[in-house]
Structure formats: C-alpha cells, structure tokens
Amino acid sequence: MTQLTITPWNLSELPSEDALLAAGTEILDSVTSWKAGKTFHNGVVRTFSRPKVDGDGAPWHYRVSEHAATEATFDDFAEKLCKDKPEHEKNFIHSIKKVNLIKKVSESQRIWSMYYGFPPPISPRIFTVLQTIHVDQSSPRTGLIVSVPVDLTSDTTLLALEEKGVKGRYVSVERITELADGKTRWETATSSTPGGNIPSFVSERAMDGQIANDVPLLLKYMKEHPAPATATQTAPTATSGAPALTTST
C-alpha cells in the first residue's frame, strides 16, 4: 500500500493513479478515529487531527463542512477543485502568487508548482506536487483530489519551470460528495511542512485555522464565478479499475 507522506517522490518512482486514489480514500476513511479539534465559522467547519505515525513526516489535519445548494452545488465544487485546481486557488488564496503547470502526466494527473509570497521576514515558499483527480458520476457523485510532493531535480528541463524559493512540502486529500438532501460535503486531510527556519510547532498550531479559512474563501469565489452547466462532464476521471469512492465523516 502506498503511504501518503510529505517525503517527495522522485519522478522515476511516481505511484500509479490507482495506488494514490486508494491511499487517499484510506486516509479519509480513517478520520473517524482522529482527535476532534475546534470548530470554525459558526460551527460550519469541523476539524480533527492525528499525530505522526510510522512513516509520517508531520502530523495530519482534517476539516469537513457541508453546504446547501444555495451556497454552492456539487458542480460548483467540481469545477473549481477537479479541473486545474491550482489555477483557481490562486484566485482565492491570496498568498499564492504564481502557479506553473510543470507537466501533464495523463488526463487525470498533472504536476503543478505553486509560489507562495509572504510579508517579510518570511521568505517565499515553493510547493511542487503531483495532483491526481478522479470524478465519479454515479450516485452519489463524488470527486477525489490527491496531491503528493514531487522532487524535480532529476529533470533539469522540468526543474527550470519551478520558481525559486524555500522548498515546502505538503500532501493532501480532498473529497467532495453530493449528499441525498442536495448538499455537498467537502473534506480535506493534509500534512505539511513550510521548510526553512519556521519551527514546526508554530505552523502546526495554526494549521486548523488556516485550512478552515479556505472554506469561506472558496464559497465566495464560487459565488462570484459559478460553474457552467456541464462542469463535471468535462472534469477528469480515473482510469478503469480505480477504487470506489465511499463517503465518511
């Protein structure tokens, strides 16, 4: 079984799409045993966490929220999270200053590099990931996005496409699920390190609040930029044999 961790993958050893999707589903299905944390935004966003276990490079953090169709539909979420996700993120996560598409590996896999800028004295950070996306149109409709860190140093051509800055690392799994009552559940589990000289306890202490804040930012962005009617029909799907995506809270 592929383990999701902040340790970057070499280009020659990238896991298969099926392996990444299965590992991502396993992470999300395990959160029922994680420690409950704070709630944010009037109780809409709940957070949970898990300390490091063997093979982890950092603790894991998880958030979950449910949204009525009047806020955003499944199609809205799928269009912003399951198609060129980093390009959308830079429009509502304001610390993302640049996004580079490094390589299109397949229809459902792309390597992206994100350049984050912060006020001094914090140096810019670079996060480069392989992103794997699966959208299941059967009922209930689901979408899964798995992002794992990638090391580009073995390919000088690809490395030249990466911005310069302190290398940070993150791994994340996101799942959107269309619920029977018309709501959409949005889940995110992530583990990360900012790199450089920022103490890990500082970044860990702020993590729950940071990932919770992405929820109202995306909702605002989706309201201002609603999805076209055929959004999920053009979202990438996994190859035959991908694991079934089940729901969890």
C-alpha positions as CSV (number, residue, x, y, z in Angstrom):
1,M,0.0,0.0,0.0
2,T,1.3,3.5,-1.0
3,Q,1.7,5.7,2.1
4,L,0.9,9.4,1.7
5,T,3.6,11.5,3.3
6,I,5.5,14.8,2.9
7,T,8.5,13.0,1.7
8,P,8.8,14.0,-2.0
9,W,8.6,11.3,-4.8
10,N,11.3,11.1,-7.4
11,L,10.0,11.5,-11.0
12,S,11.1,7.9,-11.8
13,E,9.2,6.4,-8.9
14,L,5.8,8.1,-9.0
15,P,3.0,5.9,-7.7
16,S,0.2,4.8,-10.0
17,E,-3.1,6.7,-10.2
18,D,-5.0,3.8,-8.6
19,A,-2.5,3.5,-5.7
20,L,-2.7,7.2,-4.9
21,L,-6.5,7.2,-5.0
22,A,-6.7,4.1,-2.8
23,A,-4.3,5.7,-0.3
24,G,-6.2,8.9,-0.3
25,T,-9.5,7.1,0.3
26,E,-7.9,5.1,3.2
27,I,-6.8,8.4,4.9
28,L,-10.2,10.0,4.7
29,D,-11.9,6.8,5.9
30,S,-9.7,6.8,9.0
31,V,-10.6,10.2,10.3
32,T,-13.4,8.8,12.5
33,S,-10.6,7.8,14.9
34,W,-8.8,11.1,14.9
35,K,-9.0,13.7,17.7
36,A,-11.7,16.3,17.4
37,G,-10.5,19.9,17.3
38,K,-12.0,23.3,17.1
39,T,-15.0,24.3,15.0
40,F,-14.8,27.4,12.9
41,H,-17.1,29.8,11.1
42,N,-20.2,29.4,13.3
43,G,-19.8,25.7,13.6
44,V,-19.9,25.1,9.8
45,V,-16.3,23.8,9.7
46,R,-15.2,21.0,12.0
47,T,-11.5,20.0,12.4
48,F,-9.7,16.8,13.5
49,S,-6.1,15.8,13.8
50,R,-3.8,12.8,14.0
51,P,-0.2,12.8,15.4
52,K,2.6,11.3,13.4
53,V,2.7,7.6,13.0
54,D,5.4,5.4,11.4
55,G,6.4,6.8,8.0
56,D,4.8,10.2,8.5
57,G,6.9,13.3,8.2
58,A,4.4,15.5,10.0
59,P,1.0,15.3,11.8
60,W,-2.2,15.2,9.8
61,H,-5.1,17.7,10.0
62,Y,-8.6,17.3,8.6
63,R,-11.6,19.5,8.1
64,V,-15.1,18.8,6.9
65,S,-18.1,21.0,6.0
66,E,-21.4,20.6,4.3
67,H,-23.0,23.2,2.1
68,A,-26.5,23.7,0.7
69,A,-27.0,24.1,-3.0
70,T,-27.9,27.7,-2.4
71,E,-24.3,28.3,-1.3
72,A,-22.7,26.1,-3.9
73,T,-23.7,23.0,-5.9
74,F,-21.6,19.8,-6.4
75,D,-21.0,21.2,-10.0
76,D,-19.5,24.4,-8.5
77,F,-17.2,22.4,-6.2
78,A,-16.2,20.0,-9.0
79,E,-15.4,22.8,-11.5
80,K,-13.2,24.7,-9.1
81,L,-11.5,21.7,-7.3
82,C,-11.4,19.0,-10.0
83,K,-10.2,20.9,-13.0
84,D,-6.9,22.9,-12.9
85,K,-7.3,23.3,-9.1
86,P,-4.2,25.4,-8.5
87,E,-5.3,27.9,-11.2
88,H,-8.5,28.5,-9.2
89,E,-6.7,28.5,-5.8
90,K,-4.5,31.5,-6.7
91,N,-7.7,33.5,-7.2
92,F,-9.0,33.0,-3.6
93,I,-5.8,32.0,-1.6
94,H,-4.0,35.3,-1.8
95,S,-0.6,34.1,-0.7
96,I,-0.4,32.1,-3.9
97,K,1.4,34.5,-6.3
98,K,2.2,32.2,-9.2
99,V,1.1,28.8,-10.5
100,N,3.1,26.8,-13.0
101,L,1.9,23.7,-14.8
102,I,5.1,21.7,-14.9
103,K,3.9,18.5,-16.8
104,K,0.7,16.9,-17.9
105,V,1.3,13.3,-16.9
106,S,-2.1,12.0,-18.1
107,E,-5.7,13.2,-18.4
108,S,-6.1,12.8,-14.6
109,Q,-2.6,13.6,-13.4
110,R,-0.6,16.8,-13.6
111,I,2.5,18.2,-11.9
112,W,2.0,21.7,-10.5
113,S,4.3,24.2,-8.8
114,M,2.9,26.9,-6.6
115,Y,4.8,30.0,-5.5
116,Y,3.7,31.5,-2.2
117,G,4.7,35.0,-1.2
118,F,4.5,36.3,2.4
119,P,5.3,39.6,4.2
120,P,8.9,39.9,5.3
121,P,10.8,38.4,7.0
122,I,9.2,35.2,5.8
123,S,10.8,34.0,2.5
124,P,8.8,32.8,-0.5
125,R,7.8,29.2,-0.5
126,I,7.6,26.7,-3.3
127,F,5.3,23.7,-3.2
128,T,5.5,21.2,-6.2
129,V,3.0,18.4,-6.3
130,L,1.7,15.6,-8.5
131,Q,-2.1,16.0,-8.4
132,T,-4.4,13.1,-9.2
133,I,-8.1,13.6,-9.8
134,H,-11.0,11.2,-10.0
135,V,-14.6,12.2,-10.6
136,D,-17.3,9.5,-10.3
137,Q,-20.6,10.5,-11.9
138,S,-22.6,7.6,-10.4
139,S,-24.9,8.4,-7.5
140,P,-23.8,9.7,-5.1
141,R,-21.5,11.8,-7.3
142,T,-18.0,12.2,-5.8
143,G,-14.7,13.8,-6.6
144,L,-11.3,12.9,-5.1
145,I,-8.1,15.0,-5.4
146,V,-4.8,13.6,-4.1
147,S,-1.7,15.8,-4.1
148,V,1.7,14.4,-3.2
149,P,5.1,16.3,-3.2
150,V,7.5,15.8,-6.1
151,D,11.2,16.3,-6.4
152,L,12.1,17.6,-9.9
153,T,15.9,17.6,-9.5
154,S,16.3,14.6,-11.8
155,D,15.0,16.5,-14.8
156,T,16.7,19.8,-15.4
157,T,14.1,20.9,-18.0
158,L,11.2,20.5,-15.6
159,L,13.2,21.9,-12.7
160,A,13.7,25.1,-14.7
161,L,10.0,25.6,-14.7
162,E,9.9,25.8,-10.9
163,E,10.2,29.2,-9.3
164,K,13.0,29.9,-6.8
165,G,12.3,29.9,-3.1
166,V,12.4,27.8,0.0
167,K,11.0,24.4,-0.7
168,G,8.0,23.5,1.4
169,R,6.2,20.1,1.2
170,Y,2.6,19.1,1.6
171,V,0.4,16.1,0.9
172,S,-3.3,16.4,0.8
173,V,-6.5,14.5,0.0
174,E,-9.8,16.3,-0.8
175,R,-13.2,14.7,-1.4
176,I,-16.4,16.2,-2.4
177,T,-19.6,14.2,-2.1
178,E,-23.1,15.0,-3.3
179,L,-25.5,14.2,-0.5
180,A,-29.1,12.9,-0.7
181,D,-30.5,16.2,0.6
182,G,-28.8,18.2,-2.2
183,K,-25.9,19.4,0.0
184,T,-22.2,18.9,-0.9
185,R,-19.8,17.6,1.7
186,W,-16.2,18.9,1.3
187,E,-13.4,17.1,3.2
188,T,-9.7,17.9,3.3
189,A,-6.9,16.0,5.0
190,T,-3.4,17.4,4.9
191,S,0.1,17.1,6.3
192,S,2.8,19.6,5.6
193,T,6.0,21.4,6.5
194,P,6.8,25.0,5.4
195,G,10.5,24.3,5.2
196,G,13.2,26.8,6.1
197,N,13.6,28.0,9.7
198,I,10.0,28.2,10.8
199,P,9.6,25.9,13.8
200,S,7.2,23.1,13.2
201,F,5.2,23.8,16.4
202,V,4.4,27.3,15.0
203,S,3.0,26.0,11.7
204,E,1.2,23.1,13.4
205,R,-0.5,25.4,15.9
206,A,-2.0,27.5,13.1
207,M,-2.9,24.7,10.7
208,D,-6.5,24.0,11.7
209,G,-7.5,27.7,11.4
210,Q,-5.7,28.0,8.1
211,I,-7.4,25.1,6.4
212,A,-10.8,26.1,7.9
213,N,-10.4,29.6,6.4
214,D,-10.2,28.1,2.9
215,V,-13.9,27.2,3.1
216,P,-15.4,30.7,3.2
217,L,-12.8,31.9,0.7
218,L,-13.8,29.2,-1.9
219,L,-17.5,29.8,-1.3
220,K,-17.1,33.5,-2.0
221,Y,-15.1,32.7,-5.2
222,M,-17.7,30.2,-6.4
223,K,-20.5,32.6,-5.8
224,E,-18.7,35.2,-7.9
225,H,-17.7,32.6,-10.6
226,P,-20.5,30.0,-10.9
227,A,-19.7,26.7,-12.7
228,P,-21.1,26.2,-16.3
229,A,-23.9,23.6,-16.6
230,T,-21.5,21.0,-18.0
231,A,-18.7,21.4,-15.4
232,T,-18.5,17.9,-14.1
233,Q,-18.9,16.3,-17.5
234,T,-15.5,17.7,-18.5
235,A,-13.7,17.0,-15.3
236,P,-11.0,14.3,-15.5
237,T,-11.9,10.8,-14.4
238,A,-9.7,8.0,-13.3
239,T,-8.8,5.0,-15.4
240,S,-10.7,1.8,-15.3
241,G,-10.1,-0.1,-12.1
242,A,-9.9,2.9,-9.8
243,P,-11.3,2.2,-6.3
244,A,-14.8,3.1,-5.4
245,L,-15.1,6.3,-3.5
246,T,-17.1,5.9,-0.3
247,T,-18.3,8.7,2.0
248,S,-17.1,9.3,5.5
249,T,-17.2,12.0,8.2
